[in-house]
Amino acid sequence: MSKYAWALLFSGIIPFILSFYPPLKFYRNIKGLIVSILVVLLFFGAWDVGAAMRGHWWFSAQGVCAVRIINLPFEEWLFFIVIPFCAIFTWEAILYIKDKR
């Protein structure tokens, strides 16, 4: 597994596990979660593809796997799923904690 994949795994594993905490009811708006992640994936994914194609940045072959989709490493696409999930989960968890007080 690449370094980038490990970073994504460590970033997302705790929020993913905690998203099943029953009182939080994180699953109650799964459609909104999916739409939000897709918007981020499409908008920033397109921007990222353009920037990589123009040579504004690149990905070290030592840090990512060989699988590429539209000139971006597979992990970069996963980034646009994992990190928004973590951000939305964190926001929902803060609202839950705030409401409990």
N, C-alpha and C positions, 0 to 999 in steps of 0.2 A: 504494500500500500504506500502511496506517495506521501510526502511530507504535507502537502496541501490537503489530502484526504484525511490524514490524522488530525490536522488542525480543525477541519470541519467536523469530524467525529467528536472531538473533545469540546467543541463549541456547542454542538447540538444535542449531545446525549442527555444531559441533565434536564434541559427544558423539555425534551421529548418525553422522558420518563415522567416528569412532574405534570405533564399535560394530561395524564390519566388520573390525576388526583380528583376523586369524585366531587368534593364540594366546590371545586373551582369551575366545573362544568365547561371546560375549555372547548369541548366538542360541540357545544350548543349552536355555534355559528360557523360550522365547517365550510359552508358555501362562501361566506365572507372571507375566510382565511385563504381559501383556494383562489378566489378572485384577486385578492390583494397580492398574493405571491405571483400569480400570473402577470399582473400589471408590472410588478417589479422585474420579473424575468424578461418580459417582452421589451420594456422600455430600456432598462439598463443593459440587458443582453445585446440589444441592437447597437447601443452606444459602444459597448465593449468590443463587439465584433468590428465596428468601424475603426475604433482606435487601434486595435491590433492589426488590422489590414493596412492602415496608414503607417504602421511601424512606430506608433507613439509609445508602445510598450510590448513586451513579449514575456513568455513564460519559460523559465529554465527547464530543460528536459530532465534535469536531476530532481526537480521538485514536484513534477506532475506526471501522470501516466501518459502513455502514448496515444490514447483515444482522444480524438478531437472531433468536435461538432462545429461546423461553420468556422473553422480556424481557431477555435477556443478549446482549451483542455476540458475534459469532462468535469473536472473538479470546479472549474470556473462556473459552469452552468449549475452545479450543485450549490455553489456559494449563493446564487440568487434564489435558492429555495431555502437553504438551512438558515442563513442569517436573517432574512425577513421573518421566518417562523420563530426564531429566538426573540426577535424584537417584539413581535406581536404577542407572543406568550408572556414576555416580561411585562409588557403593558397590562395585559389582562390580570396577571398575578398581582401587580401593584394595585390595580383597581379592587381586586378581591380583598387584599389585606386592608386597604383603606376603608372599604365597606364594613369589614369586620370590627373596626375600631369604633 
